[in-house]
Amino acid sequence: MAAEINTAVLLAAGRGKRLGDLTANTPKPILDIAGAPLISHIADALTGAGLARFIVVTGYLSAQIEKWAKTYERENPGVGIITVRQPELNGTGGAMLAAKTHLAGHARFVFGWGDILMDRANYPRFIHHARIDEYDLMLAVNRVKDPFRGAAVYVTPHMIVERLDEKPTPGTAQTEWNNAGLFATGQIIFDYLARLTPSTRGELELPAAIAQMIADGRVVRAVDMRGFWSDVGTPEDLEAARAWFKPKRKRR
């Protein structure tokens, strides 16, 4: 039986330090891409895949994202957005914990980074698998030459995740699969988040909770993403995203 999934959590609390002055006065999810905030492209893709409720976790320059949420709701009747301020900017694990109260009663839900863009066609595929497959956690993966900027994901031929290696040393990964930053899970994720201790960066790292799920033998599945993908981490990434999402000129 297909699981009901209508809610997504978007983690949008960070600044995006690698973007330098571009995020000095603007949070990364609000940066303009093809005439719309970056986060609008993600919300559009998820609503197009059948989701109608969003929990957006904010932190850096929260007021701007909260203003965006009100505008997006007004312009998209039927979509509901709750914004939650992360009490302390202590990592992605802390951001997810900030959303926990609003997910009570949800057997399954989607969550992801609020600054990752990918080909829109990937979202309905991911949501379809999230609704019908059996798993404790599902994550999207994309192929890259070297996943050192994100997390190297090692999978079986049946796309069961055997290992997650966060930010490996460049050139050391033995896989081309990268953590694409889109997930589906249930209440079990909070059991693992509650056990996290601060990393060497002093943060609660959500991927560390997923790695522990794998170590405990939980079923963690991967779904491959195709086409364009970017975490919009650098000015060059931003320009590439703007070029990809540039509105196509109408034929005369």
C-alpha positions as CSV (number, residue, x, y, z in Angstrom):
1,M,0.0,0.0,0.0
2,A,1.3,3.4,-0.9
3,A,2.2,5.7,2.0
4,E,0.6,9.1,2.3
5,I,3.3,11.8,1.9
6,N,2.2,15.4,1.6
7,T,4.8,17.3,3.7
8,A,8.4,18.3,3.1
9,V,10.9,20.0,5.5
10,L,13.3,22.4,3.8
11,L,16.4,23.2,5.8
12,A,17.2,26.8,5.0
13,A,19.0,28.1,8.1
14,G,22.6,28.5,6.9
15,R,24.3,31.5,5.4
16,G,26.4,30.0,2.5
17,K,29.7,31.4,3.4
18,R,31.5,30.2,0.2
19,L,29.3,32.7,-1.7
20,G,31.0,35.6,0.0
21,D,29.4,39.0,-0.4
22,L,26.5,37.5,-2.3
23,T,25.0,36.3,1.0
24,A,26.2,39.2,3.2
25,N,22.7,40.6,3.2
26,T,20.7,37.8,1.6
27,P,20.2,34.2,2.8
28,K,21.3,31.7,0.1
29,P,17.8,30.3,-0.4
30,I,16.5,33.7,-1.4
31,L,19.2,34.4,-4.1
32,D,17.6,35.1,-7.5
33,I,17.7,32.4,-10.1
34,A,15.8,33.0,-13.3
35,G,13.6,35.6,-11.7
36,A,12.6,33.6,-8.6
37,P,14.2,32.8,-5.3
38,L,16.2,29.6,-5.3
39,I,13.9,28.1,-2.7
40,S,10.9,28.8,-4.9
41,H,12.2,26.5,-7.6
42,I,12.4,23.7,-5.0
43,A,9.0,24.4,-3.6
44,D,7.5,24.5,-7.2
45,A,9.1,21.1,-8.0
46,L,7.8,19.5,-4.8
47,T,4.3,20.9,-5.2
48,G,4.3,19.7,-8.8
49,A,5.1,16.2,-7.4
50,G,2.0,16.3,-5.2
51,L,3.2,17.9,-1.9
52,A,1.2,20.8,-0.4
53,R,2.6,21.4,3.1
54,F,6.1,22.7,3.9
55,I,8.0,23.3,7.1
56,V,10.9,25.7,6.4
57,V,13.6,25.9,9.1
58,T,15.3,29.3,9.1
59,G,18.3,30.8,10.9
60,Y,20.5,33.3,9.1
61,L,18.4,36.4,8.2
62,S,15.2,34.5,9.0
63,A,12.9,37.4,8.4
64,Q,13.6,37.3,4.6
65,I,12.7,33.7,4.3
66,E,9.6,34.2,6.4
67,K,8.6,37.0,4.1
68,W,9.2,34.7,1.1
69,A,7.0,32.0,2.7
70,K,4.0,34.4,3.1
71,T,4.4,35.6,-0.4
72,Y,4.6,32.0,-1.8
73,E,1.5,30.9,0.1
74,R,-0.4,33.9,-1.2
75,E,0.6,33.2,-4.8
76,N,0.0,29.5,-4.5
77,P,-3.5,28.7,-3.1
78,G,-3.6,25.3,-1.4
79,V,0.0,25.4,-0.3
80,G,0.7,25.8,3.4
81,I,4.1,26.8,4.8
82,I,5.2,26.9,8.4
83,T,8.5,28.6,9.2
84,V,10.5,27.6,12.3
85,R,13.6,29.4,13.5
86,Q,16.4,27.1,14.5
87,P,17.2,28.2,18.1
88,E,21.0,27.7,17.6
89,L,22.8,27.4,14.3
90,N,24.3,24.0,15.3
91,G,24.1,22.1,12.1
92,T,21.6,20.2,9.9
93,G,20.8,17.7,12.6
94,G,19.8,20.6,14.9
95,A,17.7,22.1,12.1
96,M,15.7,18.9,11.6
97,L,15.1,18.6,15.4
98,A,13.6,22.1,15.3
99,A,11.0,20.8,12.9
100,K,10.1,17.7,15.0
101,T,7.0,19.2,16.7
102,H,5.4,20.0,13.4
103,L,5.8,16.5,12.1
104,A,3.9,14.7,14.9
105,G,1.6,12.1,13.4
106,H,3.4,12.0,10.1
107,A,4.3,8.4,9.3
108,R,6.5,9.5,6.4
109,F,7.7,12.8,5.1
110,V,10.3,14.3,2.8
111,F,13.1,16.6,3.8
112,G,16.0,18.2,2.1
113,W,18.5,21.1,1.9
114,G,16.9,24.4,0.9
115,D,19.7,25.3,-1.4
116,I,20.0,22.4,-3.8
117,L,18.6,22.6,-7.3
118,M,18.1,19.7,-9.7
119,D,16.2,18.9,-12.8
120,R,12.5,19.2,-11.9
121,A,11.7,15.8,-13.5
122,N,13.5,14.1,-10.6
123,Y,11.0,15.1,-7.9
124,P,8.0,13.1,-9.0
125,R,10.3,10.0,-9.5
126,F,11.6,10.4,-6.0
127,I,8.2,11.0,-4.4
128,H,6.8,7.9,-6.2
129,H,9.5,5.7,-4.8
130,A,9.1,7.3,-1.3
131,R,5.4,6.4,-1.4
132,I,5.7,2.8,-2.6
133,D,9.1,1.4,-1.5
134,E,10.0,-0.1,1.9
135,Y,12.7,1.7,3.8
136,D,13.6,3.4,7.0
137,L,15.2,6.2,5.1
138,M,15.5,7.0,1.4
139,L,18.0,9.4,-0.1
140,A,18.5,10.8,-3.6
141,V,21.9,10.3,-5.2
142,N,23.5,11.8,-8.3
143,R,26.6,10.9,-10.2
144,V,29.7,13.1,-10.0
145,K,33.3,12.6,-10.9
146,D,34.4,13.0,-7.3
147,P,31.9,13.4,-4.4
148,F,34.4,15.1,-2.1
149,R,32.2,18.2,-1.8
150,G,29.2,16.3,-0.4
151,A,29.1,12.7,0.7
152,A,30.2,9.6,-1.1
153,V,27.4,7.1,-1.1
154,Y,28.2,3.4,-1.5
155,V,25.3,1.2,-2.7
156,T,24.6,-2.4,-3.7
157,P,23.4,-3.3,-7.2
158,H,19.9,-3.0,-5.8
159,M,20.6,0.6,-4.5
160,I,20.7,-0.3,-0.9
161,V,23.1,2.1,0.9
162,E,26.0,0.3,2.6
163,R,28.0,3.3,3.6
164,L,27.9,7.1,3.7
165,D,31.3,8.9,3.8
166,E,30.8,12.7,4.5
167,K,33.2,15.0,2.6
168,P,35.9,12.4,1.8
169,T,39.4,13.6,0.9
170,P,39.5,14.6,-2.8
171,G,40.4,11.7,-5.0
172,T,39.8,9.0,-2.4
173,A,36.2,8.0,-3.0
174,Q,35.6,4.7,-4.7
175,T,32.1,5.6,-5.9
176,E,30.6,8.3,-8.1
177,W,27.4,8.5,-6.2
178,N,26.9,11.7,-4.2
179,N,24.3,12.5,-1.6
180,A,21.9,14.7,-3.6
181,G,20.3,16.3,-0.5
182,L,16.7,15.0,-0.8
183,F,15.4,12.4,1.6
184,A,12.3,10.6,2.8
185,T,11.9,9.0,6.2
186,G,9.6,8.7,9.2
187,Q,9.7,9.3,13.0
188,I,12.7,7.0,13.3
189,I,15.0,9.7,12.1
190,F,14.4,11.6,15.4
191,D,15.6,8.7,17.5
192,Y,18.9,8.9,15.7
193,L,19.1,12.7,15.7
194,A,18.6,12.7,19.5
195,R,21.7,10.6,19.9
196,L,24.0,12.9,17.9
197,T,27.0,14.5,19.6
198,P,28.7,17.6,18.1
199,S,31.2,16.9,15.3
200,T,34.7,18.4,15.0
201,R,33.0,21.4,13.6
202,G,30.8,21.7,16.7
203,E,27.7,20.8,14.8
204,L,25.0,18.1,14.9
205,E,25.5,16.5,11.5
206,L,22.4,15.0,10.0
207,P,24.5,12.6,7.7
208,A,26.0,11.2,10.9
209,A,22.6,10.1,12.0
210,I,22.0,8.4,8.6
211,A,25.4,6.7,8.8
212,Q,24.4,5.3,12.2
213,M,21.1,4.0,10.7
214,I,23.2,2.1,8.1
215,A,25.5,0.8,10.8
216,D,22.5,-0.5,12.8
217,G,21.2,-2.4,9.8
218,R,18.3,-0.1,9.0
219,V,17.0,-0.2,5.4
220,V,18.5,2.9,3.6
221,R,17.6,3.0,0.0
222,A,19.0,5.3,-2.8
223,V,17.2,6.7,-5.8
224,D,19.3,8.1,-8.6
225,M,18.7,11.6,-9.8
226,R,19.4,12.6,-13.4
227,G,20.2,15.7,-15.3
228,F,21.2,19.0,-13.8
229,W,22.2,19.1,-10.1
230,S,23.9,21.8,-8.0
231,D,24.2,22.6,-4.3
232,V,24.8,26.3,-5.3
233,G,27.8,26.5,-3.0
234,T,30.0,28.9,-4.9
235,P,29.6,31.9,-7.2
236,E,30.4,29.6,-10.1
237,D,27.6,27.2,-9.0
238,L,25.2,30.1,-8.8
239,E,26.0,31.2,-12.4
240,A,25.7,27.7,-13.7
241,A,22.2,27.4,-12.0
242,R,21.2,30.7,-13.5
243,A,22.2,29.5,-16.9
244,W,20.3,26.2,-16.6
245,F,17.1,27.8,-15.2
246,K,17.2,30.8,-17.6
247,P,13.7,31.1,-19.0
248,K,13.6,29.9,-22.6
249,R,12.8,32.5,-25.2
250,K,9.4,32.1,-26.8
251,R,9.3,31.3,-30.5
252,R,7.9,33.9,-32.7
